[in-house]
Amino acid sequence: MFERVLMVWDVHDGPLTGITLYKGAPHYFTCEFDEAIDDYPDLFELYPVSDDFLKLAQINMETFQKWKKEFHNEHTTLKTHPNYGDKNTEYNRIRRLLDDAFRKLKPLENTFLPEFKALPDQDHRSRWDNLSAVWTPRRVEI
């Protein structure tokens, strides 16, 4: 069953990191670069996140989305990016809290093969801002 991808943070030919719903609960997802294949593999890890983590992530994403809209409307420059040069102290404070929380997250036992699809009403959004996904578990070999 497809579930909502709440936010995408990093992309490379597709989403690499962000927050998604999995079995109705928020999870951080990530796909790490694999030096052996010199590419990103198709498999992702999912990490359950708390409501507090999700709230912090939403605040940071709202700040970024506001900047992105101003940037694409040519009302600002890349130098005003919230994470550029520590100019937005609140954004960076929350980012540090999220980074600390990342280190404490525990992944689910399996890795996952996602299938992403765009949700309707893509008119005004970037292709990564309105997604859903099915996360198919792949058994971890021991």
C-alpha positions in Angstrom: 0.0 0.0 0.0 1.3 3.4 -0.9 1.9 5.8 2.0 2.8 9.5 2.0 6.4 10.6 1.8 6.3 13.6 4.3 9.5 15.2 3.1 12.5 14.6 0.9 15.9 16.1 1.9 18.5 14.7 -0.5 18.1 13.5 -4.0 20.3 11.9 -6.7 18.2 10.5 -9.6 15.5 10.1 -6.9 15.0 10.5 -3.2 17.9 9.5 -0.9 16.9 10.8 2.5 13.8 12.2 4.1 10.8 11.2 6.2 8.0 8.8 5.1 5.1 7.0 6.6 5.7 3.3 7.0 2.8 1.3 8.4 1.2 4.6 9.3 4.2 5.8 11.5 6.9 8.3 10.6 10.3 6.9 9.6 13.5 8.5 8.5 14.7 6.9 5.3 18.2 6.9 3.8 20.1 5.3 1.0 23.9 5.4 1.5 26.4 5.7 -1.3 28.1 2.3 -2.0 31.8 2.7 -2.9 31.9 -0.9 -4.2 29.4 -0.2 -7.0 30.3 3.5 -7.2 26.6 4.5 -7.0 23.6 4.5 -4.7 22.0 1.1 -4.3 18.3 0.5 -4.6 18.0 -0.5 -1.0 17.1 1.9 1.8 17.1 1.7 5.6 14.1 2.9 7.6 14.4 4.4 11.2 11.3 5.0 13.3 11.2 8.6 14.6 9.4 10.3 17.5 6.7 12.9 17.1 9.2 15.4 18.5 11.7 14.5 15.8 9.0 14.9 13.2 8.0 18.3 14.5 11.6 19.6 14.4 12.0 18.2 10.9 8.8 19.9 9.8 10.0 23.3 11.2 13.2 23.0 9.2 11.5 21.9 6.1 9.0 24.8 6.3 12.0 27.2 6.6 13.7 25.7 3.6 10.4 25.6 1.5 9.9 29.3 2.3 13.4 30.1 1.1 13.1 27.9 -2.0 9.9 29.7 -3.0 11.6 33.1 -2.7 14.6 31.8 -4.5 12.6 30.4 -7.5 10.6 33.6 -7.7 14.0 35.4 -7.9 13.4 37.4 -4.7 16.6 36.1 -3.1 20.0 34.4 -3.9 21.7 31.1 -3.1 23.7 33.0 -0.4 20.6 33.3 1.7 20.0 29.6 1.8 19.1 28.8 5.5 22.1 26.6 5.9 24.6 28.8 4.1 27.2 30.3 6.4 25.1 29.8 9.6 23.0 32.9 8.8 19.8 31.4 10.0 20.5 30.5 13.7 17.2 28.9 14.4 17.4 26.7 11.3 20.9 25.6 12.3 20.0 25.1 15.9 17.2 22.7 14.9 19.4 21.1 12.3 22.0 20.3 15.1 19.2 18.9 17.3 18.1 16.7 14.3 21.8 15.6 13.7 22.1 14.6 17.4 18.8 12.7 17.2 20.0 10.9 14.0 22.9 9.4 15.8 20.5 7.8 18.3 18.1 6.3 15.8 17.9 2.5 15.4 17.1 1.1 11.9 14.5 -1.5 11.3 15.9 -5.0 10.9 15.3 -5.3 7.1 16.4 -3.1 4.3 13.7 -1.8 1.9 13.2 -1.5 -1.8 10.9 1.6 -2.3 8.6 2.4 -5.2 8.0 6.1 -5.3 5.1 7.7 -7.2 3.9 11.2 -7.6 0.6 12.1 -5.9 -2.0 14.1 -7.8 -1.8 17.9 -7.8 1.8 18.2 -8.9 1.1 21.5 -10.7 2.8 23.9 -8.2 5.3 21.5 -6.5 8.7 20.2 -7.4 8.7 16.5 -8.4 10.1 15.6 -4.9 7.5 17.5 -2.8 4.4 15.4 -3.4 5.3 11.7 -3.3 4.0 8.4 -1.9 5.9 5.2 -1.6 5.6 1.5 -1.0 8.4 0.1 1.1 9.0 -3.6 0.3 11.2 -5.3 2.9 14.2 -7.3 1.8 15.5 -9.8 4.3 18.8 -9.0 5.8 21.2 -11.9 5.2 23.1 -13.0 8.3 
